[in-house]
Amino acid sequence: MKNDDRTTDSGTGTRLATAGRRPEWTGTAGHPSSVVNPPVWRASTHLYPDVAALKSGAQASDETRFYYGRRGAPTQWALAEALTELEPGAAGTLLYPSGVAAIAGALLALVKPGDHLLMADNVYEPSRTLGRGLLTGFGIETEFFDPLDCESFARLIRPNTRAVLLEAPGSLTMEVPDIPAFAAIARERGVISLIDNTWASPLGFPALERGCDIAIMSLTKHVGGHSDVMMGSVAAGAALYPKLRRTYLQLGHVVSPDDAALALRGLRTLQVRLERSTASALQIARWLAGRPEVAQVLCPMLPGAQGHETWARTFTGGCGLFSFLFRDGDEAARARFIDALSLFGIGYSWGGFESLVVPVDPAGARSATAWPPPGVAPADRLGVRLSIGLEEPADLIADLDRAFARMAGQ
Ligand SMILES: *Cc1c(COP(=O)(O)O)cnc(C)c1O
């Protein structure tokens, strides 16, 4: 979907409220804009009045003319256009059935046998598995680098290095790479930079504007926001978008109109939810930093925490996701702590309205850097990740307080 100058100059809240609501998508016959949201268009087949119309329909590669269900319909187009309007520098956005499908779809569009691919050591584990698995089988070599060391990244670039996958912060370990610096090196050396921008979304990190070529999100997290939909997105500027779309069409990706409507509903409230969960997370991170059971709070939004300086310099916002490490933790104590929580659900994913907790054990998912990192005592390596939702922060703190007591056997 193309950027449209109607709303790109407006403030974020205004864009979130208006994006993607084209009159031709929200209208009914003879009544333009007759409803607020684009209706759920459940459709595979477009019926044509005659053969000539069918033939001219097949020639249309325009993304806003209904041709066949796999190319989407107004519900999906409205979501894609809204996401494009929120990503400064984007020429278009593609929707995938999950965040992992978005990462795989973008990489498959770019790399070919014989290519070299670089990935930051803090990437989401399934991204690493893709590099090590499917892409290796296709004759693409994936190498990992320290996400905090631009020099080591620059040294690994070869003539056949095609792309680099970045992520900030790491979604378990929360280190914050200096993305504009990595992206600048990549651009100078002719390497395409992709970022998994699920944590910040364009509201907290306008990735294309900061020098990345491709911005990927798991919409399952913040955009969906209600733990009831799986989806991913890839946004890119005019230079790469057509190439990404060609591969997207060849792979046959399409998202359901029902899911697109859910994601679009979530998107409307993205800013208020992010602001609320960021403020609550910061309050809870501060409280945790003062607890004797806590060795380190891995929350880049917290002044003094690792990565805070880079985050404050390069990001414009945060979210509710962060981790902390137990002082002298052991597995059994950590399990007692997690099991004692009643407001935090134990489960994967994050970015929903409800708080979640999972243990953090990233050691097996690193190869260029060690976990725990230098500066963290081996006894302090066990942690948990919290996704702070929209509950009252005081209630969440009381829940964590009870869990610390239970951990200590009280
Ligand atoms: C969850 C997640 C993904 C994958 O998204 P799915 O929609 O679950 O496939 C990708 N990157 C990050 C950082 C994630 O947290």
The ligand as an SDF file (V2000), in Angstrom:
LIG
                    3D

 15 15  0  0  0  0  0  0  0  0999 V2000
    7.4340  -13.1940   18.9960 C   0  0  0  0  0  0  0  0  0  0  0  0
    8.5440  -12.6070   18.2410 C   0  0  0  0  0  0  0  0  0  0  0  0
    8.7230  -12.8890   16.8990 C   0  0  0  0  0  0  0  0  0  0  0  0
    7.8790  -13.8840   16.1640 C   0  0  0  0  0  0  0  0  0  0  0  0
    6.5630  -13.5400   16.0700 O   0  0  0  0  0  0  0  0  0  0  0  0
    5.3900  -14.6120   15.9180 P   0  0  0  0  0  0  0  0  0  0  0  0
    4.2550  -13.7570   15.5070 O   0  0  0  0  0  0  0  0  0  0  0  0
    5.2540  -15.2640   17.2470 O   0  0  0  0  0  0  0  0  0  0  0  0
    5.8190  -15.5700   14.8500 O   0  0  0  0  0  0  0  0  0  0  0  0
    9.7660  -12.2880   16.2390 C   0  0  0  0  0  0  0  0  0  0  0  0
   10.5910  -11.4470   16.8830 N   0  0  0  0  0  0  0  0  0  0  0  0
   10.4620  -11.1490   18.1730 C   0  0  0  0  0  0  0  0  0  0  0  0
   11.4120  -10.2130   18.8080 C   0  0  0  0  0  0  0  0  0  0  0  0
    9.4360  -11.7300   18.9030 C   0  0  0  0  0  0  0  0  0  0  0  0
    9.3240  -11.4730   20.2090 O   0  0  0  0  0  0  0  0  0  0  0  0
  1  2  1  0
  2  3  1  0
  2 14  2  0
  3  4  1  0
  3 10  2  0
  4  5  1  0
  5  6  1  0
  6  7  2  0
  6  8  1  0
  6  9  1  0
 10 11  1  0
 11 12  2  0
 12 13  1  0
 12 14  1  0
 14 15  1  0
M  END
$$$$
